[in-house]
Amino acid sequence: MALWALLCLLLVRGAAAVLAPPAAEAPPHGGEGAIDRAGTAFAIRFARAYLEDPSPGALDPYLAAGARIGAGRPPSARGAEPAQAEVVHFSDVGDGRAVVTVACELRDSRTLYLAVPIVRHGAGEVAALGAPSIVAVPAVAGADPERPRPPAGSGAAQIRELVGKFLPAYLSAKEESDLRYYLAPGASVVPLGGALHLHGTPAVDQLEGGEGPRRQVIASARVEDPAGGATYPLAWRLEVRERGGRWYVSGVEGAVS
């Protein structure tokens, strides 16, 4: 009897295992909280569309109401188109917003990591909040619900000057040591190693209205992919800090433009 009872128990458990819903898939490494499948799928579509044609006309259908994106130029060289893309990081930043890092493998075997800022209201559709940022490695990217505004206070001119010098160096530097002059003590920033070329002078906006020694700013610029010939409007979120009468960069992250 004990043997028959054990067999019945195993049969019941086996049926329950078959009928039970499948376990949720593990999130991409570095993810925070529950993964929004609609959000990750949208981020992949947007990243591919952005690399194929970064013009406002092509990207407007993906943008949230009121979001704007600068003009870009599609790739002119073969091999610069995305071959495949996958989400490698999902960061929920609250208020229906997230930054999704998408690894895009191009047909010429390069890989670009795009931090895509998205928003979703309840069960509504997902939309992009603006231009993505190209980051050196998958990393947590931040977002801020406040609207950017011009840098405030007596340090405004110095902050603009710092960003104007740091961003070209960040794009072109091969080693982190090449950025040491611009970085705060203890800060660590991985440069992009010449993957992109800066066009013009970056626009600088501040995320808070304070005038303290620590600020968060948005650096927006048009950059060119020298391998493919495409130009992209991009934005980076920089943490800057004043020390000894001079301003330094203390961090670089993806940005909501």
C-alpha positions in Angstrom: 0.0 0.0 0.0 2.8 2.3 0.9 4.4 1.7 -2.6 1.1 2.5 -4.4 0.6 5.6 -2.3 4.1 6.8 -3.3 3.4 6.1 -7.0 0.2 8.1 -6.8 2.0 11.0 -5.2 4.7 11.0 -7.9 2.0 10.9 -10.6 0.2 13.8 -9.1 3.4 15.9 -8.8 4.3 15.0 -12.4 1.0 16.2 -13.7 1.2 19.4 -11.7 4.7 20.1 -13.1 3.3 19.6 -16.7 0.3 21.8 -16.1 2.1 24.5 -14.2 3.1 27.6 -16.2 6.8 27.8 -17.3 9.1 29.6 -14.9 10.0 33.1 -15.9 13.3 33.5 -17.8 16.2 35.0 -16.0 16.7 38.7 -16.9 19.8 39.9 -18.8 22.8 40.2 -16.5 22.9 43.4 -14.5 19.1 43.9 -14.8 17.1 45.5 -12.0 13.6 44.3 -11.1 11.1 42.7 -13.4 11.9 42.7 -17.1 9.3 44.4 -19.3 9.2 42.2 -22.4 7.4 44.8 -24.4 10.0 47.4 -23.4 13.0 45.2 -24.3 11.4 44.2 -27.7 10.8 47.9 -28.4 14.3 48.9 -27.5 15.7 46.4 -29.9 13.5 47.6 -32.7 14.4 51.2 -32.0 18.1 50.5 -31.8 18.1 48.8 -35.2 16.0 51.5 -36.7 18.3 54.2 -35.3 21.4 52.6 -36.7 19.8 52.0 -40.1 18.4 55.5 -40.5 18.9 58.1 -37.7 16.8 60.8 -39.4 13.8 62.4 -37.5 11.4 61.2 -40.2 12.4 57.6 -39.7 12.4 57.8 -35.9 9.3 59.9 -35.2 7.0 56.9 -35.0 9.1 55.6 -32.1 9.2 58.8 -30.0 7.0 59.7 -27.0 4.8 62.8 -27.3 6.9 65.9 -27.0 10.2 64.0 -27.5 12.6 65.4 -30.1 15.6 64.0 -31.9 18.3 65.7 -34.0 19.1 65.0 -37.6 21.4 62.2 -38.6 22.6 60.5 -41.8 22.3 56.8 -42.7 25.4 54.7 -43.2 27.0 55.1 -46.7 29.4 52.1 -46.4 28.4 48.4 -46.7 28.7 46.5 -43.5 27.6 49.3 -41.1 24.0 48.0 -40.9 23.0 46.0 -37.8 23.0 42.2 -38.3 21.5 41.3 -35.0 20.7 42.9 -31.6 20.0 41.7 -28.1 19.3 43.3 -24.7 22.1 43.0 -22.3 20.9 45.3 -19.5 17.5 46.6 -18.3 17.5 49.4 -15.7 14.1 50.4 -14.2 14.5 54.0 -13.1 10.9 54.5 -11.9 7.9 56.6 -13.0 7.3 54.2 -15.9 10.8 54.9 -17.3 13.7 52.6 -18.0 17.1 52.6 -19.8 17.7 49.5 -21.9 21.2 48.7 -23.2 21.1 46.9 -26.5 24.2 45.2 -28.0 24.0 45.7 -31.8 26.4 43.5 -33.9 27.0 45.1 -37.2 27.7 43.3 -40.4 31.3 44.4 -40.4 31.7 42.4 -37.1 31.8 45.5 -34.8 29.5 45.7 -31.8 27.9 48.9 -30.6 26.1 49.2 -27.2 23.2 51.6 -27.3 21.5 52.8 -24.1 17.9 53.4 -25.1 15.7 55.6 -22.8 12.1 54.4 -22.9 8.8 55.2 -21.1 5.6 53.2 -20.6 2.4 54.4 -19.0 0.5 51.4 -17.4 -0.4 48.9 -20.1 0.1 51.5 -22.8 2.5 51.4 -25.7 6.3 51.9 -25.2 8.0 54.9 -26.6 11.5 56.4 -26.8 12.2 59.5 -24.7 14.9 60.7 -27.1 18.3 59.9 -28.6 20.1 56.9 -27.2 23.7 57.1 -26.1 26.5 54.8 -27.3 28.4 53.4 -24.3 31.7 51.6 -24.1 30.4 48.6 -22.2 27.0 47.5 -20.8 26.4 49.6 -17.7 23.6 51.0 -15.6 22.3 54.1 -17.2 20.4 56.8 -15.4 17.4 58.9 -16.2 15.9 62.0 -14.6 12.3 63.1 -14.9 13.3 66.8 -14.7 13.6 68.8 -17.8 17.2 69.8 -18.7 18.0 73.5 -18.3 21.0 75.7 -18.9 23.9 75.3 -16.4 23.4 77.6 -13.4 25.6 79.7 -11.2 29.1 80.9 -11.4 30.4 77.5 -12.6 28.3 77.5 -15.7 31.0 78.7 -18.1 33.6 76.3 -16.6 31.2 73.4 -16.9 30.5 74.1 -20.6 34.3 74.5 -21.2 35.0 71.2 -19.5 32.3 69.3 -21.5 33.5 70.8 -24.7 37.0 69.5 -24.1 36.1 66.2 -22.4 33.6 64.8 -25.0 36.0 64.9 -28.0 38.7 63.2 -25.8 36.2 60.6 -24.6 35.3 59.7 -28.1 38.9 59.5 -29.4 41.0 58.3 -26.5 42.4 54.8 -26.6 43.2 54.4 -22.9 41.5 55.6 -19.7 44.8 57.3 -18.8 44.3 59.7 -21.7 41.3 61.2 -19.9 43.0 61.6 -16.6 43.3 65.4 -16.9 39.5 65.8 -17.1 38.5 63.2 -14.5 37.9 63.7 -10.8 40.3 61.8 -8.4 39.1 58.2 -8.2 36.8 58.4 -11.2 36.9 55.7 -13.8 35.7 56.2 -17.4 36.2 53.8 -20.3 36.7 55.8 -23.5 35.3 54.9 -26.9 38.7 54.5 -28.6 38.0 56.5 -31.8 34.8 54.6 -32.6 33.0 57.9 -33.3 34.0 61.4 -34.4 32.4 64.5 -32.9 30.7 67.1 -35.2 30.7 70.6 -33.8 30.5 71.8 -30.2 28.3 69.8 -27.8 25.3 71.4 -26.2 25.3 71.3 -22.4 22.2 71.3 -20.2 21.8 70.7 -16.4 19.4 68.3 -14.9 18.9 70.1 -11.7 18.6 73.8 -10.9 21.2 73.8 -8.1 24.5 75.7 -8.1 26.4 73.3 -5.8 29.8 71.6 -6.4 28.2 68.4 -7.8 26.0 68.6 -10.9 24.5 66.3 -13.5 24.5 67.5 -17.0 23.4 66.3 -20.5 25.9 66.6 -23.3 24.2 66.4 -26.7 26.1 66.2 -30.0 26.1 64.9 -33.5 28.7 62.2 -34.1 29.9 60.4 -37.2 30.7 56.7 -37.5 33.9 56.8 -39.6 33.6 53.2 -40.7 30.1 53.5 -42.1 29.8 57.2 -42.8 26.5 57.6 -40.8 26.0 60.5 -38.4 23.9 60.2 -35.2 22.5 62.6 -32.7 23.5 61.3 -29.3 23.3 62.4 -25.7 25.4 61.5 -22.6 24.7 62.1 -19.0 27.8 63.4 -17.2 28.4 63.8 -13.5 30.7 66.8 -12.9 32.3 68.0 -9.7 34.1 71.1 -8.5 37.3 70.7 -6.5 39.8 73.3 -5.7 38.3 75.9 -8.0 38.3 73.5 -11.0 35.6 71.3 -12.5 36.1 67.6 -13.3 34.1 64.7 -14.8 33.3 62.1 -12.2 31.1 59.8 -14.3 29.6 59.1 -17.7 26.3 57.3 -18.3 23.5 56.9 -20.8 21.1 59.8 -20.9 17.6 60.8 -21.5 17.7 63.6 -24.0 
